[in-house]
């Protein structure tokens, strides 16, 4: 696998994960347990931040630092 293929594969996975993560917080609001909802929302937020770190590193690796758009 080439570097470009690896980047493309990781970017595709990040896209899928991002789309699925967008479902977590709205759904967590229906858990009817404030502590659990808060924990899920906080963890979801942290996961989203880490996902953005991955995406930014790939952009930098590709040599087109568009970090202001992230």
Residue pairs with C-beta under 8 A, 6 or more apart in sequence:
1 9
3 61
7 58
7 61
7 62
10 54
10 58
11 55
11 58
14 51
14 54
14 55
14 58
17 51
18 48
18 51
21 44
21 47
21 48
21 51
24 40
24 41
24 44
25 40
25 41
25 44
28 36
28 37
28 40
28 41
28 44
29 37
31 37
31 40
52 70
55 70
56 67
56 70
59 65
59 66
59 67
59 70
60 67
